[in-house]
Amino acid sequence: MAPRASELGDFLRTRRAALRPEDVGLTPYGARRRVPGLRREELCLLAGVSVTHYTRLEQGRGTRVSREVLTAIARALRLDEDETSHLMDLAAPARRPAQPRPEHAGDSARQLINAMAQVPALILDRRNDVLAWNGLGHALLGGHLDPGDPDLPAHRPNLTRMLFLEEHMRDLYGEHWPEEATLAVASLRLTAGRNPDDRRLAELVGRLAVQSEEFAERWARHPVRTCTSGTKRMDHPVAGRLELAFETLQIPKSPGQRLIAYSATPGSPSERALRDLLPQGRPDAAERPRAVLSAVSARG
């Protein structure tokens, strides 16, 4: 079975297992049910598709599935918009993997985030590699790292890798880390489905699955979710407790790249803490990364 066909089958099985007959208005039949959730026959009855055809699809042997059939299956499984989009991506014809090339943030994007001196801002690629960050973005998420690391592909930070493999990020999110971890995997699942030819993305997933049991467990559940805005709650080693809103903007001239900016409610303790994180125009501003590194070391 091809890896992509296996992904499609696994996704369908997890979603079928999550539904009970009574959830979709069916009366369970049979004294014992050997599988959790809906049986294939029950799902096919709801979707109006052939059991044989659906079984081949779930087993990774189905080819050229029409959009109408996929839409019917998505409706029967009660998939949301993100899950339906992911199903369509997984069922799309496979493409030949392309040779990955290191990406770089454009000059205008860099100029923009550097002009946003009062808010943390970063440029990320589709894999969550940090291509650029401004002073506050570096201080907020990577003050223990060299500020020039995003310019060096071999040393470039990756937010998903940091989240699962660095204690600094676990401490940063504290009690909210499990929620952040699940959201990161759900977003990465969508990205992987849309970019099956991205070898570097596949390598990232493979490494994380091997190095982090918590990542592997979440990945196996097939969560999918788009997250372009929301709230982050952090316990920063220098700034303390922070509650920040974030917004994500796509960069049209660089497909797959996006700008993420964080902000605090005006007049809130978070705004004051954020403003003090990287004081502008003060002689000790350059020492802030060292202060963050010292605080992280002290926690350890």
C-alpha positions in Angstrom: 0.0 0.0 0.0 1.4 3.4 -1.0 2.0 5.7 2.0 -0.5 8.3 0.8 -3.2 5.6 0.4 -2.4 4.4 3.9 -2.9 7.9 5.2 -6.3 8.1 3.6 -7.3 4.7 5.0 -6.1 5.6 8.5 -8.0 8.9 8.4 -11.3 7.3 7.3 -11.0 4.6 10.0 -10.3 7.1 12.8 -13.3 9.2 11.8 -15.6 6.2 11.3 -14.6 4.9 14.8 -15.5 8.2 16.3 -19.2 7.9 15.3 -21.8 5.6 16.9 -25.0 4.5 15.1 -27.2 6.4 17.4 -25.1 9.6 16.6 -26.3 9.5 13.0 -29.9 8.2 13.6 -29.3 4.5 13.0 -30.5 1.7 15.2 -27.6 -0.6 16.2 -28.0 -4.2 15.1 -26.2 -7.3 16.3 -25.6 -8.3 19.9 -21.9 -7.6 19.8 -20.0 -5.1 17.8 -16.4 -6.1 17.0 -15.3 -2.6 16.0 -15.8 0.8 17.7 -18.0 3.3 15.9 -19.8 2.8 12.7 -19.5 -0.3 10.6 -18.5 0.1 7.0 -22.0 -1.1 5.9 -23.6 1.5 8.1 -21.4 4.3 6.8 -22.1 3.3 3.2 -25.8 3.2 3.8 -25.6 6.8 5.0 -23.3 8.0 2.2 -25.1 6.1 -0.5 -21.9 4.5 -1.8 -21.0 0.9 -2.6 -19.6 -1.1 0.3 -17.1 -2.7 -2.0 -16.0 0.7 -3.4 -15.6 2.2 0.1 -13.7 -0.9 1.4 -11.2 -0.5 -1.4 -10.8 3.1 -0.5 -10.2 2.4 3.2 -7.8 -0.3 2.3 -5.8 2.0 0.0 -6.8 0.2 -3.2 -9.3 2.8 -4.5 -8.3 5.1 -7.4 -9.8 8.1 -9.1 -12.5 8.7 -6.5 -15.0 11.3 -7.6 -15.5 14.5 -5.6 -19.2 13.6 -5.4 -18.4 10.3 -3.6 -15.9 12.0 -1.3 -18.4 14.7 -0.5 -21.0 12.1 0.4 -18.6 10.2 2.6 -17.5 13.5 4.3 -21.2 14.3 5.0 -21.9 10.8 6.4 -18.9 11.1 8.6 -19.9 14.5 9.7 -16.6 16.0 8.9 -16.0 19.7 9.5 -14.6 22.0 6.8 -11.0 21.3 7.7 -11.5 17.6 7.8 -13.3 17.6 4.5 -10.5 19.6 2.9 -8.0 17.1 4.3 -10.0 14.2 2.9 -10.0 15.8 -0.6 -6.2 16.4 -0.3 -5.5 12.8 0.7 -7.6 11.4 -2.1 -5.9 13.6 -4.8 -3.6 11.9 -7.3 -0.1 11.5 -6.1 2.6 13.8 -7.4 6.3 13.2 -7.9 8.3 14.6 -4.9 10.2 17.7 -5.7 13.8 18.4 -4.6 13.4 20.7 -1.6 15.2 24.1 -1.7 16.0 26.2 1.4 13.5 29.1 1.7 14.3 32.6 2.7 12.1 35.5 3.8 11.7 38.3 1.3 13.2 41.7 1.9 9.8 43.4 2.1 8.5 40.9 4.6 11.6 41.4 6.8 11.2 45.1 6.5 7.6 44.8 7.6 8.2 42.7 10.8 11.2 44.9 11.8 8.9 47.9 11.5 6.5 46.2 13.9 8.8 47.0 16.9 6.0 46.9 19.5 4.8 43.4 18.8 6.5 40.0 18.4 6.4 39.0 14.7 7.9 36.1 12.8 8.0 34.8 9.2 7.4 31.0 8.9 7.3 28.6 6.0 4.8 25.8 5.7 6.9 23.5 7.8 7.0 26.0 10.7 10.7 26.8 10.1 11.4 30.3 11.3 12.7 32.3 8.3 12.9 35.6 10.2 11.8 37.2 13.4 12.0 40.7 14.8 13.5 41.6 18.1 10.4 40.9 20.2 9.7 37.7 18.3 13.1 36.4 19.0 12.9 37.4 22.7 9.4 35.9 23.1 10.0 32.4 21.5 13.7 32.0 21.0 15.7 34.3 23.3 17.8 31.3 24.3 18.9 31.0 20.6 21.2 33.1 18.5 19.1 35.8 16.8 20.8 35.0 13.4 19.8 31.4 13.4 16.8 31.9 10.9 19.3 33.1 8.3 21.2 29.8 8.4 19.2 26.8 7.0 21.3 24.3 9.0 20.5 26.1 12.3 17.1 27.4 11.5 14.6 27.0 14.4 11.4 25.0 13.8 8.5 25.8 16.1 7.0 22.3 16.0 10.3 20.6 16.7 11.0 23.1 19.5 7.6 22.5 21.0 8.0 18.7 21.3 11.8 18.4 21.9 12.8 21.4 23.9 12.1 21.8 27.6 12.2 25.6 27.1 8.9 25.4 25.1 7.3 23.1 27.6 8.1 25.6 30.4 6.9 28.5 28.2 3.4 27.0 27.7 3.2 25.3 31.1 -0.2 23.8 31.7 -1.3 24.8 28.2 1.4 22.7 26.5 -0.9 19.7 25.8 -3.4 22.0 24.0 -0.6 23.7 22.0 0.9 20.3 21.1 -2.4 18.9 19.8 -3.0 22.1 17.8 0.5 22.0 16.3 -0.1 18.4 15.1 -3.5 19.2 13.7 -2.1 22.1 11.7 0.8 20.0 10.5 -1.6 17.2 9.4 -3.4 19.6 7.1 -0.1 20.9 5.7 1.2 17.4 5.0 -2.1 16.5 3.2 -1.8 19.6 1.0 1.9 19.0 0.3 2.5 15.3 -0.2 5.5 16.0 -2.4 7.4 18.0 0.3 10.3 15.7 1.3 11.6 18.0 4.1 8.1 18.1 5.6 7.9 14.3 5.5 11.4 14.1 7.1 10.3 16.5 9.9 7.2 14.3 10.7 9.4 11.1 10.6 12.0 12.5 13.0 9.4 13.8 15.4 7.5 10.5 15.4 10.7 8.7 16.3 12.0 11.2 18.9 8.7 12.1 20.6 6.2 9.6 21.8 3.8 12.4 22.5 4.0 13.6 18.9 3.6 10.1 17.6 0.5 9.5 19.7 -1.2 12.7 18.5 -0.2 12.1 14.9 -1.9 8.6 15.0 -5.2 10.2 15.9 -5.3 12.2 12.7 -6.4 15.6 14.1 -6.8 18.3 11.5 -7.5 22.0 12.1 -6.7 25.3 10.6 -5.5 27.9 13.2 -5.0 31.4 11.9 -5.9 33.4 15.0 -6.5 32.9 18.7 -4.9 33.3 22.1 -1.6 32.1 23.5 -1.0 31.8 27.3 2.6 31.7 28.3 4.9 31.8 31.3 7.9 33.6 30.0 11.2 33.2 31.9 11.8 37.0 31.9 8.4 38.6 31.2 6.3 36.3 33.4 2.7 35.5 32.6 1.5 36.6 29.2 -1.8 36.3 27.4 -1.4 37.3 23.8 -3.7 37.3 20.8 -2.1 36.2 17.5 -3.0 36.7 13.9 -1.7 34.9 10.8 -1.3 36.5 7.4 -0.3 34.7 4.2 2.4 36.3 2.1 1.1 36.3 -1.5 4.4 36.6 -3.2 5.9 33.6 -1.3 3.4 30.7 -1.3 3.5 28.7 1.9 5.1 31.5 3.9 3.1 33.4 6.5 3.5 36.2 9.0 2.5 35.7 12.6 2.2 38.6 15.0 1.3 38.6 18.7 -0.3 41.4 20.6 -1.6 42.1 24.1 -4.8 43.9 25.2 -4.0 47.7 25.7 -3.3 48.6 29.3 -3.1 44.9 30.4 -0.3 43.4 32.5 0.7 41.4 29.4 1.2 44.6 27.4 3.4 46.1 30.1 5.4 42.8 30.4 5.7 42.6 26.6 6.9 46.2 26.3 9.6 45.5 29.0 10.7 42.3 27.4 12.9 44.1 24.8 13.3 47.7 25.9 13.9 50.0 22.9 16.7 52.4 23.0 18.1 51.2 26.3 21.8 50.1 26.6 20.9 46.8 28.1 18.6 45.8 25.2 21.3 43.7 23.6 21.7 41.8 26.9 18.1 40.5 26.9 18.8 37.3 25.0 21.4 36.5 27.6 18.9 37.2 30.3 16.5 34.8 28.8 19.1 32.1 28.4 20.1 32.6 32.1 16.5 32.3 33.2 16.0 29.1 31.1 19.2 27.6 32.6 18.0 28.5 36.1 14.7 26.7 35.5 16.6 23.5 34.5 
